[in-house]
């Protein structure tokens, strides 16, 4: 194991270009950027935790949702891809039973005493709660862990719609898994991270984001049993045709006042399910839903009924998207992406908030995408929870510069991310 200074010298000399190229591609400009990025992270680790320590470096990718909008929480299907934007963590074991994590861009140093296992008052919704919860997840799995010091640098910006939280969680889990030789597989690590997010951080999320970061490539997940989802990895190489790029645009709308809107989608879907004897729509046959439609309109209201229709259609669409990707039928996949986008407007109704119609950033981004990509072999849709946040688009190379310029002119510099899919999940790199 090398010291932080030794690793910096080796990276700068190009000795680690192979592992870096496997994650980020072989383009000379990108390799140079990653060398500089990793060296800067190692230097910052020395600044906060001292020189001369033996370290290892870990990477956890962000993810893009490809299909399955608001289906996972109803025990349906999900489709997501790991991307090359990632969190890098430099870590070293310590012997004092504490975890100390400094993250680039945040003033606070997280300090967690591992002797205190239970959630702490005032810690929920903060990164310290995730670290504490992940530690408890390892212990619950019967793994002996200890302290570490770490510096993290993330290209998965908060609010970018690429799940910076899952990348951070998986980075922490990989450190424990590697530093203490726990031997847990990707799915087990994803489950631990979801547990921490649900129980310690206080966010009742599904597991799709963590699974995508943990496994890498494109994953198709069946959440019929959410405690043990069935996961299929679809290798990323060749999924997109030559000259096609995936872009995600952050419309930079705030989610701070939208918790109730997100919750209402799930609540209304589950109200429909309850009328039909189920807890979630995944437990209710679609034929039973259509047979009971008159009664459901009265009992639950039309919006709840429309959102239930969205679930059934989107779930079937996600299955069809998986099949189109496996069979390399991108034109059919793109058509399904467009269908999903239209369903977000008409059925799920989560493109904008009906109580604040003056602010419709997602609608503007989708309309602008349509104006540029209509008639090409591209596609566009909303992704994520909705109401504010991000859209995605599949953009032909001939239109990429025009598209990128147009989106950033409207939503600001740095708002449009040009992504590459990543085959590798969260792992030790150096």
C-alpha positions as CSV (number, residue, x, y, z in Angstrom):
1,X,0.0,0.0,0.0
2,X,1.4,3.4,-1.0
3,X,1.4,6.7,0.9
4,X,-0.6,9.6,-0.4
5,X,2.6,11.3,-1.6
6,X,3.8,8.2,-3.4
7,X,0.4,7.8,-5.1
8,X,0.4,11.4,-6.2
9,X,3.8,10.9,-7.9
10,X,2.7,7.7,-9.5
11,X,-0.6,9.2,-10.9
12,X,1.2,12.3,-12.2
13,X,3.7,10.0,-14.0
14,X,0.9,8.1,-15.7
15,X,1.4,4.8,-13.9
16,X,-2.3,4.6,-13.0
17,X,-3.7,5.6,-16.4
18,X,-5.0,2.0,-17.0
19,X,-7.5,2.0,-14.1
20,X,-8.4,5.6,-14.8
21,X,-9.1,4.9,-18.5
22,X,-11.3,2.0,-17.5
23,X,-13.5,4.4,-15.6
24,X,-13.4,7.6,-17.6
25,X,-12.3,6.6,-21.1
26,X,-9.0,7.0,-23.0
27,X,-9.4,10.6,-24.3
28,X,-6.1,12.4,-23.4
29,X,-7.9,15.5,-22.2
30,X,-10.1,13.5,-19.8
31,X,-7.2,11.4,-18.5
32,X,-5.3,14.6,-17.8
33,X,-8.3,16.0,-15.9
34,X,-8.7,12.8,-13.8
35,X,-5.0,12.7,-13.0
36,X,-5.2,16.3,-11.7
37,X,-8.4,15.5,-9.9
38,X,-7.1,12.5,-8.1
39,X,-3.8,14.2,-7.2
40,X,-5.7,17.2,-5.8
41,X,-7.9,14.8,-3.6
42,X,-4.7,13.1,-2.3
43,X,-3.2,16.5,-1.5
44,X,-6.3,17.6,0.3
45,X,-6.3,14.4,2.3
46,X,-2.8,15.2,3.5
47,X,-3.8,18.7,4.4
48,X,-6.7,17.5,6.7
49,X,-5.3,14.3,8.0
50,X,-1.5,14.5,7.7
51,X,1.2,13.3,5.3
52,X,2.9,10.0,5.2
53,X,-0.3,7.8,5.7
54,X,-0.9,4.8,3.6
55,X,-4.2,5.3,1.6
56,X,-6.5,3.7,-0.8
57,X,-8.7,5.5,-3.3
58,X,-12.3,4.6,-4.1
59,X,-14.9,5.7,-6.7
60,X,-18.7,5.6,-6.7
61,X,-20.6,6.7,-9.8
62,X,-23.7,8.8,-10.1
63,X,-26.7,7.5,-12.0
64,X,-29.3,8.5,-14.6
65,X,-32.9,7.1,-14.5
66,X,-33.7,5.6,-17.8
67,X,-37.2,4.2,-17.1
68,X,-39.6,3.5,-14.4
69,X,-40.7,6.9,-13.2
70,X,-42.6,6.5,-9.8
71,X,-42.8,2.7,-10.2
72,X,-40.3,1.4,-7.7
73,X,-42.2,2.5,-4.6
74,X,-45.2,0.5,-5.9
75,X,-43.1,-2.7,-6.2
76,X,-42.7,-2.3,-9.9
77,X,-39.7,-2.2,-12.3
78,X,-36.8,0.3,-12.5
79,X,-34.2,1.0,-15.2
80,X,-31.1,3.1,-14.4
81,X,-27.5,3.6,-15.6
82,X,-24.3,4.4,-13.9
83,X,-22.5,7.4,-15.4
84,X,-18.9,8.6,-15.4
85,X,-19.5,11.5,-13.1
86,X,-18.5,10.1,-9.7
87,X,-17.4,10.6,-6.1
88,X,-13.7,9.9,-5.4
89,X,-12.7,9.1,-1.8
90,X,-9.2,9.0,-0.4
91,X,-9.2,6.9,2.8
92,X,-7.0,5.5,5.5
93,X,-7.8,3.3,8.5
94,X,-7.4,4.7,12.0
95,X,-7.3,3.0,15.4
96,X,-9.4,5.4,17.5
97,X,-12.9,4.2,16.6
98,X,-13.9,7.4,14.9
99,X,-14.8,8.2,11.3
100,X,-13.8,11.6,10.0
101,X,-14.9,12.7,6.6
102,X,-14.1,16.0,4.8
103,X,-16.0,16.6,1.6
104,X,-14.9,19.2,-1.0
105,X,-17.3,22.1,-1.1
106,X,-18.5,21.6,2.5
107,X,-17.1,23.5,5.4
108,X,-17.9,20.9,8.0
109,X,-15.8,18.0,9.0
110,X,-18.1,15.0,9.8
111,X,-16.8,13.3,13.0
112,X,-18.7,10.1,14.0
113,X,-18.0,8.1,17.1
114,X,-18.6,4.5,16.2
115,X,-19.3,3.6,19.8
116,X,-22.6,5.4,19.4
117,X,-24.8,3.3,17.0
118,X,-28.3,4.7,17.3
119,X,-29.5,7.7,15.3
120,X,-28.6,11.0,17.0
121,X,-30.9,14.0,17.6
122,X,-30.3,16.8,15.1
123,X,-28.2,14.5,12.8
124,X,-31.0,13.4,10.4
125,X,-30.8,14.8,6.8
126,X,-27.1,15.4,7.3
127,X,-24.2,13.3,5.9
128,X,-23.1,12.3,9.3
129,X,-26.4,10.3,9.7
130,X,-25.7,8.4,6.6
131,X,-22.2,7.4,7.8
132,X,-23.5,6.3,11.2
133,X,-26.3,4.3,9.5
134,X,-24.0,2.6,7.1
135,X,-21.7,1.6,10.0
136,X,-24.7,0.1,11.8
137,X,-25.7,-1.7,8.6
138,X,-22.3,-3.4,8.4
139,X,-22.6,-4.4,12.1
140,X,-26.0,-5.8,11.5
141,X,-24.6,-7.9,8.7
142,X,-22.1,-9.4,11.2
143,X,-19.1,-7.5,10.0
144,X,-16.4,-6.1,12.3
145,X,-15.5,-2.6,11.2
146,X,-13.5,0.3,12.7
147,X,-12.6,3.9,12.0
148,X,-11.2,5.7,9.0
149,X,-10.3,9.2,7.8
150,X,-11.4,10.2,4.3
151,X,-11.5,13.1,1.9
152,X,-14.1,13.1,-0.8
153,X,-14.4,15.0,-4.1
154,X,-17.6,14.6,-6.1
155,X,-18.4,15.5,-9.6
156,X,-22.0,14.4,-9.0
157,X,-23.2,17.8,-7.9
158,X,-26.0,18.1,-5.4
159,X,-29.3,18.7,-7.1
160,X,-28.0,17.6,-10.5
161,X,-30.5,14.7,-10.7
162,X,-27.7,12.2,-10.8
163,X,-28.0,11.0,-7.2
164,X,-25.1,12.6,-5.4
165,X,-26.5,11.0,-2.2
166,X,-26.2,7.4,-3.5
167,X,-22.7,8.1,-4.8
168,X,-21.7,9.4,-1.3
169,X,-23.3,6.4,0.5
170,X,-21.7,3.9,-1.8
171,X,-18.3,5.6,-1.4
172,X,-18.6,5.2,2.4
173,X,-19.7,1.6,2.1
174,X,-16.8,0.8,-0.3
175,X,-14.3,2.2,2.2
176,X,-15.5,0.0,5.0
177,X,-15.8,-3.0,2.7
178,X,-12.2,-2.5,1.4
179,X,-10.4,-1.2,4.5
180,X,-11.8,-3.9,6.8
181,X,-12.1,-6.8,4.2
182,X,-15.8,-7.3,4.8
183,X,-16.4,-9.1,1.5
184,X,-20.0,-7.9,0.9
185,X,-21.2,-7.9,-2.7
186,X,-22.7,-4.9,-4.5
187,X,-26.3,-5.8,-3.7
188,X,-25.6,-6.1,0.0
189,X,-23.8,-2.8,0.0
190,X,-26.8,-1.1,-1.8
191,X,-29.1,-2.5,0.8
192,X,-27.0,-1.2,3.7
193,X,-27.0,2.3,2.0
194,X,-30.8,2.3,1.6
195,X,-31.2,1.3,5.2
196,X,-29.0,4.2,6.3
197,X,-30.9,6.6,4.1
198,X,-34.3,5.4,5.3
199,X,-33.6,4.9,9.0
200,X,-30.9,7.4,9.8
201,X,-31.1,10.2,7.2
202,X,-35.0,10.1,7.2
203,X,-35.7,9.8,3.5
204,X,-38.1,6.9,2.6
205,X,-36.4,6.2,-0.7
206,X,-36.3,3.0,-2.8
207,X,-33.1,1.2,-3.7
208,X,-32.7,1.9,-7.4
209,X,-30.2,4.7,-7.0
210,X,-27.9,2.7,-4.7
211,X,-28.1,-0.4,-6.9
212,X,-27.2,1.5,-10.0
213,X,-24.1,3.0,-8.3
214,X,-23.1,-0.3,-6.7
215,X,-23.5,-2.5,-9.8
216,X,-22.6,-0.2,-12.7
217,X,-23.7,-0.5,-16.3
218,X,-27.4,-0.4,-16.9
219,X,-29.5,-2.2,-14.3
220,X,-33.1,-3.5,-14.6
221,X,-34.6,-4.1,-11.2
222,X,-37.8,-5.9,-10.2
223,X,-39.0,-4.6,-6.8
224,X,-41.8,-7.1,-6.3
225,X,-40.0,-8.0,-3.1
226,X,-38.4,-4.7,-2.2
227,X,-36.3,-6.4,0.6
228,X,-34.7,-8.6,-2.0
229,X,-35.0,-6.9,-5.4
230,X,-34.1,-9.0,-8.5
231,X,-31.4,-7.2,-10.4
232,X,-30.2,-7.8,-14.0
233,X,-27.1,-6.0,-15.3
234,X,-27.1,-4.9,-18.9
235,X,-23.6,-4.1,-20.1
236,X,-23.2,-0.5,-21.2
237,X,-21.0,-1.0,-24.2
238,X,-22.9,-0.5,-27.4
239,X,-26.2,0.3,-25.8
240,X,-26.3,3.7,-27.4
241,X,-25.8,3.8,-31.2
242,X,-22.7,5.6,-32.5
243,X,-23.0,9.3,-32.4
244,X,-25.8,9.3,-29.7
245,X,-25.1,11.2,-26.4
246,X,-27.1,11.2,-23.2
247,X,-27.5,14.6,-21.7
248,X,-29.1,15.6,-18.4
249,X,-30.1,19.3,-17.8
250,X,-30.6,20.7,-14.3
251,X,-33.4,23.3,-14.5
252,X,-32.3,24.5,-11.1
253,X,-35.7,24.6,-9.6
254,X,-35.8,24.1,-5.8
255,X,-37.2,20.9,-4.3
256,X,-37.4,22.5,-0.8
257,X,-41.2,23.1,-0.8
258,X,-42.1,20.0,-2.8
259,X,-42.0,17.2,-0.3
260,X,-45.8,17.1,-0.1
261,X,-46.1,16.9,-3.9
262,X,-43.8,13.9,-4.0
263,X,-45.5,12.2,-1.1
264,X,-48.9,12.8,-2.7
265,X,-48.0,10.6,-5.8
266,X,-47.2,7.7,-3.6
267,X,-50.2,8.3,-1.3
268,X,-52.7,8.5,-4.1
269,X,-51.3,5.4,-5.8
270,X,-51.6,3.5,-2.6
271,X,-55.1,4.8,-1.9
272,X,-56.2,3.2,-5.2
273,X,-54.4,0.0,-4.2
274,X,-56.1,0.0,-0.8
275,X,-59.5,0.2,-2.4
276,X,-58.6,-3.0,-4.3
277,X,-57.2,-4.9,-1.3
278,X,-53.5,-4.2,-1.9
279,X,-50.9,-2.1,-0.1
280,X,-49.3,-1.0,-3.4
281,X,-50.3,-1.1,-7.0
282,X,-47.8,-3.8,-7.7
283,X,-50.0,-6.2,-5.7
284,X,-53.2,-5.3,-7.7
285,X,-53.8,-6.9,-11.1
286,X,-54.4,-4.2,-13.8
287,X,-57.6,-5.9,-14.9
288,X,-59.0,-5.4,-11.4
289,X,-58.1,-1.7,-11.6
290,X,-60.0,-1.2,-14.9
291,X,-63.0,-3.1,-13.7
292,X,-63.3,-0.9,-10.6
293,X,-62.7,2.4,-12.4
294,X,-66.1,4.0,-11.8
295,X,-65.9,3.2,-8.1
296,X,-62.2,4.3,-7.8
297,X,-63.0,7.7,-9.4
298,X,-65.5,8.4,-6.6
299,X,-63.5,7.0,-3.8
300,X,-60.0,8.3,-4.7
301,X,-60.5,11.1,-7.2
302,X,-59.5,11.4,-10.8
303,X,-55.9,12.5,-10.2
304,X,-55.3,9.4,-8.1
305,X,-56.9,7.2,-10.9
306,X,-54.7,8.9,-13.6
307,X,-51.6,8.3,-11.5
308,X,-52.5,4.6,-11.1
309,X,-52.9,4.4,-14.9
310,X,-49.4,5.9,-15.1
311,X,-48.0,3.2,-12.9
312,X,-49.4,0.4,-15.0
313,X,-48.4,1.9,-18.3
314,X,-44.9,3.0,-17.1
315,X,-44.2,-0.4,-15.5
316,X,-45.0,-2.1,-18.8
317,X,-43.0,0.5,-20.7
318,X,-40.0,-0.1,-18.5
319,X,-40.1,-3.8,-19.3
320,X,-40.3,-3.0,-23.0
321,X,-37.4,-0.6,-22.7
322,X,-35.3,-3.4,-21.2
323,X,-36.1,-5.6,-24.1
324,X,-35.3,-2.9,-26.7
325,X,-31.9,-2.3,-25.1
326,X,-31.0,-6.0,-24.9
327,X,-32.0,-6.4,-28.6
328,X,-30.1,-3.2,-29.6
329,X,-33.4,-1.6,-31.0
330,X,-32.6,2.0,-30.0
331,X,-35.3,3.5,-32.2
332,X,-37.9,1.5,-30.3
333,X,-36.3,2.5,-27.0
334,X,-36.3,6.2,-27.9
335,X,-40.0,5.9,-28.8
336,X,-40.7,4.6,-25.4
337,X,-38.7,7.4,-23.8
338,X,-41.0,9.9,-25.6
339,X,-44.1,8.0,-24.4
340,X,-42.8,8.1,-20.8
341,X,-42.3,11.9,-21.1
342,X,-45.9,12.4,-22.3
343,X,-47.2,10.2,-19.5
344,X,-45.5,12.5,-17.0
345,X,-47.6,15.4,-18.2
346,X,-50.9,13.7,-18.8
347,X,-51.1,11.0,-16.1
348,X,-48.5,11.3,-13.3
349,X,-48.8,15.1,-13.5
350,X,-45.4,15.7,-12.0
351,X,-43.8,18.0,-14.5
352,X,-44.9,21.1,-12.7
353,X,-46.8,22.0,-9.5
354,X,-50.4,22.9,-10.1
355,X,-50.3,25.4,-7.2
356,X,-47.4,27.3,-8.7
357,X,-48.0,27.5,-12.4
358,X,-45.7,30.5,-12.9
359,X,-42.7,28.2,-12.4
360,X,-42.5,25.4,-15.0
361,X,-38.8,24.9,-15.6
362,X,-39.1,21.3,-16.6
363,X,-41.9,22.1,-19.1
364,X,-39.6,24.8,-20.6
365,X,-36.7,22.4,-20.8
366,X,-38.8,19.7,-22.5
367,X,-40.3,22.1,-25.0
368,X,-36.9,23.5,-25.8
369,X,-35.6,19.9,-26.3
370,X,-38.5,19.1,-28.6
371,X,-37.9,22.2,-30.7
372,X,-34.3,21.1,-31.3
373,X,-34.6,17.3,-31.4
374,X,-38.0,16.8,-33.1
375,X,-37.6,14.9,-36.4
376,X,-34.2,13.5,-35.3
377,X,-33.6,10.0,-33.8
378,X,-33.2,11.6,-30.4
379,X,-35.7,11.6,-27.5
380,X,-36.4,13.5,-24.3
381,X,-38.3,13.0,-21.0
382,X,-38.4,14.2,-17.4
383,X,-36.5,12.1,-14.9
384,X,-36.7,11.7,-11.1
385,X,-39.4,12.8,-8.7
386,X,-40.6,15.7,-10.8
387,X,-42.1,19.2,-10.3
388,X,-38.5,20.7,-10.4
389,X,-35.1,19.2,-11.1
390,X,-33.9,17.6,-14.3
391,X,-34.7,16.3,-17.7
392,X,-32.8,13.9,-19.9
393,X,-32.3,13.8,-23.7
394,X,-30.7,11.5,-26.2
395,X,-29.0,13.9,-28.6
396,X,-27.4,13.0,-32.0
397,X,-23.9,14.2,-32.3
398,X,-24.8,16.5,-35.2
399,X,-27.1,18.4,-32.8
400,X,-25.1,18.2,-29.6
401,X,-23.4,21.6,-29.7
402,X,-26.6,23.3,-30.6
403,X,-28.5,21.5,-27.9
404,X,-25.9,22.1,-25.2
405,X,-25.6,25.8,-26.0
406,X,-29.4,26.3,-26.0
407,X,-29.9,24.6,-22.7
408,X,-27.2,26.5,-20.9
409,X,-28.3,29.8,-22.4
410,X,-31.7,29.2,-20.7
411,X,-30.7,27.4,-17.5
412,X,-27.2,28.8,-16.9
413,X,-23.6,27.7,-17.4
414,X,-22.9,24.1,-16.2
415,X,-26.6,23.1,-16.2
416,X,-26.3,20.6,-19.1
417,X,-24.3,17.5,-18.4
418,X,-23.0,15.5,-21.3
419,X,-22.8,12.0,-19.9
420,X,-21.1,8.7,-20.7
421,X,-22.3,5.4,-19.3
422,X,-20.0,3.6,-16.9
423,X,-19.7,-0.1,-16.9
424,X,-18.0,-0.3,-13.4
425,X,-19.9,0.1,-10.2
426,X,-18.5,1.5,-6.9
427,X,-15.1,0.1,-6.2
428,X,-11.5,0.6,-5.1
429,X,-9.5,2.3,-7.9
430,X,-6.0,2.6,-6.4
